[in-house]
């Protein structure tokens, strides 16, 4: 929901700072989702194993990979795991 309630049209909303910030966050979430899944598939790491190492649930990781789960910086920090292959830094 935009903070500025004086928007007159959908075009105003799309041009708004609120929408721009939302779009950037959404694109970052999708990029992260793709990178996590590519990593897991490349190294044949099951969701359950990666979820356990990240100290999150497997359903949470599944939603994250599908771009349906928001995440915090703390969750992002869990993606660098010394016990996983050195390429675990995905950015």
PyMOL CGO cylinders between C-alpha atoms (Angstrom):
from pymol import cmd
from pymol.cgo import CYLINDER

trace = [
    CYLINDER, 0.00, 0.00, 0.00, 1.53, 3.32, -1.00, 0.3, 1, 1, 1, 1, 1, 1,
    CYLINDER, 1.53, 3.32, -1.00, 2.30, 5.83, 1.73, 0.3, 1, 1, 1, 1, 1, 1,
    CYLINDER, 2.30, 5.83, 1.73, 1.08, 8.71, -0.42, 0.3, 1, 1, 1, 1, 1, 1,
    CYLINDER, 1.08, 8.71, -0.42, -2.69, 8.35, -0.48, 0.3, 1, 1, 1, 1, 1, 1,
    CYLINDER, -2.69, 8.35, -0.48, -3.12, 11.26, -2.93, 0.3, 1, 1, 1, 1, 1, 1,
    CYLINDER, -3.12, 11.26, -2.93, -2.34, 9.13, -5.98, 0.3, 1, 1, 1, 1, 1, 1,
    CYLINDER, -2.34, 9.13, -5.98, -4.84, 9.75, -8.76, 0.3, 1, 1, 1, 1, 1, 1,
    CYLINDER, -4.84, 9.75, -8.76, -4.19, 6.75, -10.98, 0.3, 1, 1, 1, 1, 1, 1,
    CYLINDER, -4.19, 6.75, -10.98, -2.30, 3.51, -11.41, 0.3, 1, 1, 1, 1, 1, 1,
    CYLINDER, -2.30, 3.51, -11.41, 0.24, 5.45, -13.45, 0.3, 1, 1, 1, 1, 1, 1,
    CYLINDER, 0.24, 5.45, -13.45, 0.85, 7.70, -10.45, 0.3, 1, 1, 1, 1, 1, 1,
    CYLINDER, 0.85, 7.70, -10.45, 1.42, 4.63, -8.31, 0.3, 1, 1, 1, 1, 1, 1,
    CYLINDER, 1.42, 4.63, -8.31, 3.84, 3.05, -10.81, 0.3, 1, 1, 1, 1, 1, 1,
    CYLINDER, 3.84, 3.05, -10.81, 5.79, 6.31, -10.91, 0.3, 1, 1, 1, 1, 1, 1,
    CYLINDER, 5.79, 6.31, -10.91, 5.83, 6.60, -7.11, 0.3, 1, 1, 1, 1, 1, 1,
    CYLINDER, 5.83, 6.60, -7.11, 8.88, 6.00, -4.93, 0.3, 1, 1, 1, 1, 1, 1,
    CYLINDER, 8.88, 6.00, -4.93, 6.93, 3.32, -3.02, 0.3, 1, 1, 1, 1, 1, 1,
    CYLINDER, 6.93, 3.32, -3.02, 6.46, 1.26, -6.15, 0.3, 1, 1, 1, 1, 1, 1,
    CYLINDER, 6.46, 1.26, -6.15, 10.07, 1.74, -7.25, 0.3, 1, 1, 1, 1, 1, 1,
    CYLINDER, 10.07, 1.74, -7.25, 11.34, 0.49, -3.89, 0.3, 1, 1, 1, 1, 1, 1,
    CYLINDER, 11.34, 0.49, -3.89, 8.94, -2.47, -3.95, 0.3, 1, 1, 1, 1, 1, 1,
    CYLINDER, 8.94, -2.47, -3.95, 10.04, -3.42, -7.46, 0.3, 1, 1, 1, 1, 1, 1,
    CYLINDER, 10.04, -3.42, -7.46, 13.74, -3.36, -6.55, 0.3, 1, 1, 1, 1, 1, 1,
    CYLINDER, 13.74, -3.36, -6.55, 13.11, -5.53, -3.49, 0.3, 1, 1, 1, 1, 1, 1,
    CYLINDER, 13.11, -5.53, -3.49, 11.02, -7.97, -5.47, 0.3, 1, 1, 1, 1, 1, 1,
    CYLINDER, 11.02, -7.97, -5.47, 13.65, -8.32, -8.18, 0.3, 1, 1, 1, 1, 1, 1,
    CYLINDER, 13.65, -8.32, -8.18, 16.34, -8.94, -5.56, 0.3, 1, 1, 1, 1, 1, 1,
    CYLINDER, 16.34, -8.94, -5.56, 14.17, -11.65, -3.99, 0.3, 1, 1, 1, 1, 1, 1,
    CYLINDER, 14.17, -11.65, -3.99, 13.71, -13.37, -7.33, 0.3, 1, 1, 1, 1, 1, 1,
    CYLINDER, 13.71, -13.37, -7.33, 17.43, -13.13, -8.14, 0.3, 1, 1, 1, 1, 1, 1,
    CYLINDER, 17.43, -13.13, -8.14, 18.24, -14.67, -4.77, 0.3, 1, 1, 1, 1, 1, 1,
    CYLINDER, 18.24, -14.67, -4.77, 15.70, -17.44, -5.32, 0.3, 1, 1, 1, 1, 1, 1,
    CYLINDER, 15.70, -17.44, -5.32, 17.26, -18.40, -8.65, 0.3, 1, 1, 1, 1, 1, 1,
    CYLINDER, 17.26, -18.40, -8.65, 20.79, -18.34, -7.25, 0.3, 1, 1, 1, 1, 1, 1,
    CYLINDER, 20.79, -18.34, -7.25, 19.91, -20.55, -4.27, 0.3, 1, 1, 1, 1, 1, 1,
    CYLINDER, 19.91, -20.55, -4.27, 18.23, -23.12, -6.46, 0.3, 1, 1, 1, 1, 1, 1,
    CYLINDER, 18.23, -23.12, -6.46, 21.07, -23.10, -9.02, 0.3, 1, 1, 1, 1, 1, 1,
    CYLINDER, 21.07, -23.10, -9.02, 23.59, -23.59, -6.22, 0.3, 1, 1, 1, 1, 1, 1,
    CYLINDER, 23.59, -23.59, -6.22, 21.67, -26.48, -4.69, 0.3, 1, 1, 1, 1, 1, 1,
    CYLINDER, 21.67, -26.48, -4.69, 21.24, -28.22, -8.03, 0.3, 1, 1, 1, 1, 1, 1,
    CYLINDER, 21.24, -28.22, -8.03, 24.87, -27.71, -9.08, 0.3, 1, 1, 1, 1, 1, 1,
    CYLINDER, 24.87, -27.71, -9.08, 26.20, -29.23, -5.85, 0.3, 1, 1, 1, 1, 1, 1,
    CYLINDER, 26.20, -29.23, -5.85, 23.33, -31.71, -5.45, 0.3, 1, 1, 1, 1, 1, 1,
    CYLINDER, 23.33, -31.71, -5.45, 22.43, -30.37, -2.00, 0.3, 1, 1, 1, 1, 1, 1,
    CYLINDER, 22.43, -30.37, -2.00, 18.87, -31.34, -0.98, 0.3, 1, 1, 1, 1, 1, 1,
    CYLINDER, 18.87, -31.34, -0.98, 16.64, -28.57, 0.37, 0.3, 1, 1, 1, 1, 1, 1,
    CYLINDER, 16.64, -28.57, 0.37, 16.42, -30.37, 3.69, 0.3, 1, 1, 1, 1, 1, 1,
    CYLINDER, 16.42, -30.37, 3.69, 20.21, -30.38, 4.11, 0.3, 1, 1, 1, 1, 1, 1,
    CYLINDER, 20.21, -30.38, 4.11, 20.69, -26.74, 3.13, 0.3, 1, 1, 1, 1, 1, 1,
    CYLINDER, 20.69, -26.74, 3.13, 17.74, -25.69, 5.30, 0.3, 1, 1, 1, 1, 1, 1,
    CYLINDER, 17.74, -25.69, 5.30, 19.23, -27.48, 8.29, 0.3, 1, 1, 1, 1, 1, 1,
    CYLINDER, 19.23, -27.48, 8.29, 22.62, -25.83, 7.78, 0.3, 1, 1, 1, 1, 1, 1,
    CYLINDER, 22.62, -25.83, 7.78, 20.91, -22.44, 7.47, 0.3, 1, 1, 1, 1, 1, 1,
    CYLINDER, 20.91, -22.44, 7.47, 18.81, -23.16, 10.57, 0.3, 1, 1, 1, 1, 1, 1,
    CYLINDER, 18.81, -23.16, 10.57, 15.57, -22.58, 8.69, 0.3, 1, 1, 1, 1, 1, 1,
    CYLINDER, 15.57, -22.58, 8.69, 12.81, -25.03, 7.84, 0.3, 1, 1, 1, 1, 1, 1,
    CYLINDER, 12.81, -25.03, 7.84, 12.67, -26.87, 4.54, 0.3, 1, 1, 1, 1, 1, 1,
    CYLINDER, 12.67, -26.87, 4.54, 9.26, -25.31, 3.71, 0.3, 1, 1, 1, 1, 1, 1,
    CYLINDER, 9.26, -25.31, 3.71, 10.77, -21.85, 4.35, 0.3, 1, 1, 1, 1, 1, 1,
    CYLINDER, 10.77, -21.85, 4.35, 13.65, -22.60, 1.98, 0.3, 1, 1, 1, 1, 1, 1,
    CYLINDER, 13.65, -22.60, 1.98, 11.22, -23.94, -0.61, 0.3, 1, 1, 1, 1, 1, 1,
    CYLINDER, 11.22, -23.94, -0.61, 9.18, -20.73, -0.46, 0.3, 1, 1, 1, 1, 1, 1,
    CYLINDER, 9.18, -20.73, -0.46, 12.39, -18.68, -0.61, 0.3, 1, 1, 1, 1, 1, 1,
    CYLINDER, 12.39, -18.68, -0.61, 13.50, -20.52, -3.76, 0.3, 1, 1, 1, 1, 1, 1,
    CYLINDER, 13.50, -20.52, -3.76, 10.11, -19.90, -5.35, 0.3, 1, 1, 1, 1, 1, 1,
    CYLINDER, 10.11, -19.90, -5.35, 10.28, -16.18, -4.58, 0.3, 1, 1, 1, 1, 1, 1,
    CYLINDER, 10.28, -16.18, -4.58, 7.27, -16.47, -2.28, 0.3, 1, 1, 1, 1, 1, 1,
    CYLINDER, 7.27, -16.47, -2.28, 9.09, -15.79, 0.98, 0.3, 1, 1, 1, 1, 1, 1,
    CYLINDER, 9.09, -15.79, 0.98, 10.55, -12.53, 2.16, 0.3, 1, 1, 1, 1, 1, 1,
    CYLINDER, 10.55, -12.53, 2.16, 13.88, -12.65, 3.91, 0.3, 1, 1, 1, 1, 1, 1,
    CYLINDER, 13.88, -12.65, 3.91, 16.00, -10.61, 6.26, 0.3, 1, 1, 1, 1, 1, 1,
    CYLINDER, 16.00, -10.61, 6.26, 19.66, -9.69, 6.23, 0.3, 1, 1, 1, 1, 1, 1,
    CYLINDER, 19.66, -9.69, 6.23, 20.11, -12.32, 8.93, 0.3, 1, 1, 1, 1, 1, 1,
    CYLINDER, 20.11, -12.32, 8.93, 18.77, -14.97, 6.52, 0.3, 1, 1, 1, 1, 1, 1,
    CYLINDER, 18.77, -14.97, 6.52, 21.14, -13.73, 3.82, 0.3, 1, 1, 1, 1, 1, 1,
    CYLINDER, 21.14, -13.73, 3.82, 24.06, -14.07, 6.22, 0.3, 1, 1, 1, 1, 1, 1,
    CYLINDER, 24.06, -14.07, 6.22, 23.18, -17.74, 6.67, 0.3, 1, 1, 1, 1, 1, 1,
    CYLINDER, 23.18, -17.74, 6.67, 23.80, -18.35, 2.97, 0.3, 1, 1, 1, 1, 1, 1,
    CYLINDER, 23.80, -18.35, 2.97, 27.55, -18.20, 3.55, 0.3, 1, 1, 1, 1, 1, 1,
    CYLINDER, 27.55, -18.20, 3.55, 28.26, -21.49, 5.21, 0.3, 1, 1, 1, 1, 1, 1,
    CYLINDER, 28.26, -21.49, 5.21, 31.87, -22.58, 5.64, 0.3, 1, 1, 1, 1, 1, 1,
    CYLINDER, 31.87, -22.58, 5.64, 30.80, -26.24, 5.58, 0.3, 1, 1, 1, 1, 1, 1,
    CYLINDER, 30.80, -26.24, 5.58, 29.49, -25.89, 2.02, 0.3, 1, 1, 1, 1, 1, 1,
    CYLINDER, 29.49, -25.89, 2.02, 31.65, -25.62, -1.10, 0.3, 1, 1, 1, 1, 1, 1,
    CYLINDER, 31.65, -25.62, -1.10, 33.62, -22.39, -1.33, 0.3, 1, 1, 1, 1, 1, 1,
    CYLINDER, 33.62, -22.39, -1.33, 31.33, -21.07, -4.03, 0.3, 1, 1, 1, 1, 1, 1,
    CYLINDER, 31.33, -21.07, -4.03, 28.55, -20.80, -1.46, 0.3, 1, 1, 1, 1, 1, 1,
    CYLINDER, 28.55, -20.80, -1.46, 28.88, -17.04, -1.70, 0.3, 1, 1, 1, 1, 1, 1,
    CYLINDER, 28.88, -17.04, -1.70, 26.32, -16.57, -4.42, 0.3, 1, 1, 1, 1, 1, 1,
    CYLINDER, 26.32, -16.57, -4.42, 26.71, -12.88, -5.23, 0.3, 1, 1, 1, 1, 1, 1,
]
cmd.load_cgo(trace, "trace")
